[in-house]
Amino acid sequence: VLEDAENQKEKTQKLSSNLAKYLPPQIHEAIFSGKFETGIATKRKKLTIFFSDIANFTSTSEGLQPEDLTKYLNEYFSEMTAIALECGATIDKYIGDAMMAVWNAPIDVEHHEEKAIQTALQIRHAMQEAELDIEIGIGINSGEVVAGNMGSDSRFEYSVLGDACNLAARLESSCKTVGKNLVIGEATINKYKGKAIELDSILVKGKEKPVKIYTI
């Protein structure tokens, strides 16, 4: 009986360790503690959302073999993810060469606007210091979104949806046109204690009026 119990414990630990590589730490911990609601459920919450993307990734990837491309992206994401997690982020997903992260969900994070900006500044510095020869664009925005389990009855993922999330993605896309590698929305910058530079307002898809944007 003791041997069976030990074997079961070992299997559970192995399963937990494997899942930890696929799930955000906060979600993983909640599932194994029995505190995570596994049905489809969402709630409104104010978050800060972060999108990043590699500049000219298509042309870069065309000259790499699949194995080299995978290594390239894994090194890049490892650096980015470590910094984001250290600053309290939940990694929502990786989409090709893009990373989406959120603060203040599923667990509360104080001063999440400030922490998202600090993450961007640390990542920008790390990319400058690294030998990956990568230029990135980062968009950050804050606002009320719907956060929770989304998908079907048989498979879902924890994610966020809403206008504030869409705007964060649009701000990241605007990095090329405004000539900056970090573009931040007004709702986020209003909570930032450091110095920021206001850029010319831009028109983004889904908005009738120009949006104020900032950089650091």
C-alpha positions as CSV (number, residue, x, y, z in Angstrom):
1,V,0.0,0.0,0.0
2,L,2.8,2.4,0.9
3,E,4.6,1.6,-2.3
4,D,1.4,2.3,-4.3
5,A,1.0,5.5,-2.5
6,E,4.6,6.5,-3.3
7,N,4.1,5.6,-6.9
8,Q,0.9,7.7,-7.2
9,K,2.6,10.6,-5.5
10,E,5.5,10.4,-7.9
11,K,3.1,10.3,-10.9
12,T,1.2,13.3,-9.6
13,Q,4.4,15.3,-9.1
14,K,5.6,14.4,-12.6
15,L,2.2,15.4,-14.1
16,S,2.3,18.6,-12.1
17,S,5.8,19.3,-13.3
18,N,4.9,18.7,-17.0
19,L,1.8,20.8,-16.8
20,A,3.7,23.6,-15.3
21,K,5.5,24.0,-18.6
22,Y,2.2,24.5,-20.5
23,L,0.2,26.5,-18.0
24,P,0.8,30.0,-16.5
25,P,2.1,29.5,-12.9
26,Q,-1.0,31.1,-11.3
27,I,-3.3,28.8,-13.3
28,H,-1.2,25.7,-12.6
29,E,-1.1,26.4,-8.8
30,A,-4.8,27.0,-8.7
31,I,-5.7,23.8,-10.5
32,F,-3.5,21.6,-8.2
33,S,-4.8,23.3,-5.1
34,G,-8.4,22.7,-6.2
35,K,-9.2,26.5,-6.3
36,F,-9.5,26.8,-10.0
37,E,-13.0,26.8,-11.5
38,T,-12.7,24.5,-14.5
39,G,-16.0,25.3,-16.2
40,I,-16.5,28.1,-18.8
41,A,-16.7,31.2,-16.6
42,T,-15.7,34.8,-17.0
43,K,-15.8,38.0,-15.1
44,R,-15.1,41.7,-15.7
45,K,-11.9,43.1,-14.3
46,K,-9.5,45.9,-14.9
47,L,-6.2,44.6,-16.2
48,T,-3.1,45.8,-18.0
49,I,-2.4,44.0,-21.2
50,F,1.0,43.6,-23.0
51,F,1.7,42.6,-26.6
52,S,5.1,42.1,-28.1
53,D,6.3,41.2,-31.6
54,I,9.6,40.8,-33.4
55,A,10.2,43.4,-36.1
56,N,10.7,42.0,-39.6
57,F,10.2,38.4,-38.3
58,T,8.9,37.1,-41.6
59,S,12.1,38.0,-43.5
60,T,14.3,36.7,-40.7
61,S,12.5,33.4,-40.4
62,E,12.7,32.8,-44.2
63,G,16.5,32.3,-43.9
64,L,16.3,29.8,-41.1
65,Q,15.8,26.1,-41.0
66,P,12.8,25.0,-38.8
67,E,15.1,23.7,-36.1
68,D,17.1,26.9,-36.0
69,L,13.9,29.0,-36.0
70,T,12.6,27.0,-33.0
71,K,15.8,27.5,-31.1
72,Y,15.8,31.2,-32.0
73,L,12.2,31.7,-30.7
74,N,12.8,29.6,-27.6
75,E,15.8,31.7,-26.5
76,Y,13.8,34.8,-27.2
77,F,10.7,33.7,-25.3
78,S,12.7,32.3,-22.4
79,E,14.3,35.7,-21.8
80,M,11.0,37.6,-22.2
81,T,9.0,35.2,-20.1
82,A,11.4,35.2,-17.2
83,I,11.3,38.9,-16.9
84,A,7.5,39.1,-17.3
85,L,6.9,36.4,-14.6
86,E,9.3,38.1,-12.2
87,C,7.2,41.3,-12.6
88,G,4.0,39.4,-11.7
89,A,2.6,38.8,-15.2
90,T,0.4,35.9,-16.4
91,I,1.5,34.8,-19.8
92,D,-1.7,34.5,-21.8
93,K,-0.3,33.0,-25.0
94,Y,2.4,32.9,-27.6
95,I,1.3,33.6,-31.1
96,G,4.0,32.8,-33.6
97,D,6.7,35.4,-32.7
98,A,4.3,37.4,-30.5
99,M,3.7,37.2,-26.8
100,M,0.6,38.3,-24.9
101,A,0.8,38.9,-21.1
102,V,-1.7,40.3,-18.6
103,W,-1.5,41.7,-15.1
104,N,-4.2,41.5,-12.4
105,A,-5.7,38.2,-13.5
106,P,-6.4,35.6,-12.5
107,I,-4.8,36.8,-9.2
108,D,-4.8,40.4,-8.1
109,V,-1.6,42.4,-8.8
110,E,-1.1,45.8,-7.1
111,H,0.2,48.6,-9.4
112,H,-0.2,46.4,-12.4
113,E,0.2,49.4,-14.8
114,E,3.6,50.2,-13.3
115,K,4.7,46.6,-13.4
116,A,3.8,46.1,-17.0
117,I,5.8,49.2,-18.0
118,Q,8.8,48.0,-15.9
119,T,8.6,44.7,-17.7
120,A,8.8,46.4,-21.0
121,L,11.8,48.5,-20.0
122,Q,13.6,45.4,-18.6
123,I,12.8,43.4,-21.8
124,R,14.0,46.2,-24.0
125,H,17.3,46.4,-22.0
126,A,17.7,42.7,-22.1
127,M,17.2,42.5,-25.9
128,Q,19.9,45.2,-26.3
129,E,22.3,43.2,-24.1
130,A,21.6,39.8,-25.7
131,E,23.3,38.5,-28.8
132,L,20.0,37.5,-30.5
133,D,20.0,40.5,-32.8
134,I,16.3,41.0,-32.2
135,E,14.3,44.2,-32.5
136,I,10.9,44.1,-30.9
137,G,7.8,46.3,-30.6
138,I,5.7,46.4,-27.4
139,G,2.2,47.8,-26.9
140,I,0.7,48.2,-23.4
141,N,-2.8,49.3,-22.4
142,S,-5.1,49.1,-19.4
143,G,-8.8,48.8,-19.0
144,E,-11.8,46.7,-18.1
145,V,-12.0,43.4,-20.0
146,V,-13.6,40.0,-19.6
147,A,-11.2,37.5,-18.1
148,G,-11.8,33.8,-17.6
149,N,-12.1,30.4,-19.2
150,M,-13.0,30.6,-22.9
151,G,-13.6,27.9,-25.5
152,S,-15.8,24.9,-25.8
153,D,-17.3,22.4,-23.4
154,S,-14.4,20.0,-24.2
155,R,-11.5,22.4,-24.4
156,F,-10.8,25.9,-23.2
157,E,-8.1,28.3,-22.1
158,Y,-7.8,31.1,-19.7
159,S,-7.7,34.4,-21.6
160,V,-9.0,38.0,-21.8
161,L,-11.3,39.8,-24.3
162,G,-12.4,43.4,-24.7
163,D,-11.7,46.7,-26.2
164,A,-8.8,47.5,-23.9
165,C,-7.1,44.2,-25.1
166,N,-7.7,45.1,-28.7
167,L,-6.2,48.5,-28.2
168,A,-3.1,47.0,-26.7
169,A,-2.6,44.9,-29.8
170,R,-3.2,47.9,-32.0
171,L,-0.6,49.9,-30.1
172,E,2.0,47.2,-30.6
173,S,1.2,47.2,-34.3
174,S,1.7,51.0,-34.4
175,C,5.3,50.7,-33.3
176,K,6.5,50.6,-36.9
177,T,4.5,53.6,-38.0
178,V,5.4,55.9,-35.1
179,G,9.1,54.7,-35.1
180,K,9.1,53.6,-31.4
181,N,9.7,50.1,-29.9
182,L,7.4,50.9,-27.0
183,V,3.9,52.4,-27.3
184,I,1.7,52.8,-24.2
185,G,-2.0,53.8,-23.9
186,E,-3.2,56.7,-21.8
187,A,-5.0,54.6,-19.2
188,T,-1.7,52.9,-18.4
189,I,0.6,55.9,-18.5
190,N,-1.7,57.8,-16.1
191,K,-0.7,55.3,-13.4
192,Y,3.1,55.5,-14.2
193,K,5.2,57.5,-11.8
194,G,8.1,58.0,-14.1
195,K,8.6,60.3,-17.1
196,A,6.9,59.6,-20.3
197,I,6.9,61.2,-23.7
198,E,3.6,61.9,-25.4
199,L,3.6,61.1,-29.1
200,D,1.2,62.3,-31.8
201,S,-2.2,60.8,-31.4
202,I,-3.1,58.0,-33.9
203,L,-6.2,56.6,-35.4
204,V,-6.6,52.9,-34.8
205,K,-9.1,50.4,-36.2
206,G,-12.3,50.3,-34.2
207,K,-11.9,53.9,-32.8
208,E,-13.7,56.9,-34.2
209,K,-11.4,59.4,-32.5
210,P,-7.5,59.6,-32.4
211,V,-6.0,57.7,-29.4
212,K,-3.4,59.4,-27.2
213,I,-0.2,57.4,-27.1
214,Y,3.1,57.6,-25.1
215,T,6.6,56.1,-25.0
216,I,9.4,55.9,-22.6
